[in-house]
Every structure is written in C-alpha cells, then in structure tokens.
Amino acid sequence: MSVCNSEGMTNHHPSIAHPASYVAEILRKWRYRYQYRVELARMSDQDFHDVGASWSDYEYEANKPFWRA
C-alpha cells in the first residue's frame, strides 16, 4: 500500500519495492545464523557447563543448515 503525504509517496512493502533490500536482509540473516551455529559447535563442555547447559541442549540448533530458522 502506498500513502501520499507531504513528503511524497511512501511504500509500505519494502520487499516488493526494493527486492535487493529484501535479498540483502535474507543474506544477513543467513550469515548471522551460520556464524552463531559455528560458535555453538566450537564451544566446549566447560562453556556449556558455565551457562548451565549441555551440548545435547544445543546440538540440534548447531547442526541446522543456515537457511533454516
């Protein structure tokens, strides 16, 4: 939906108006997930113990592909 105001038209659907922005946002999310999961995979048992968890608590998350939320 577009709204006309004193500043001109404002588009409320950025993914439709700016597909490059939408793609860039998806790529940022994927990179963040990848980095987060790599970090989880590198943590030691002691690291997990320090936060009161175990590797099995995070194994599922660490092993998901980057594109899966």
Secondary structure, DSSP 8 states (H G I E B T S, - for coil): -EEEETTEEEES-HHHH-HHHHHHHHHHHHHHHHHHHHHHHH--HHHHHHTT--HHHHHHHHHS-TT--
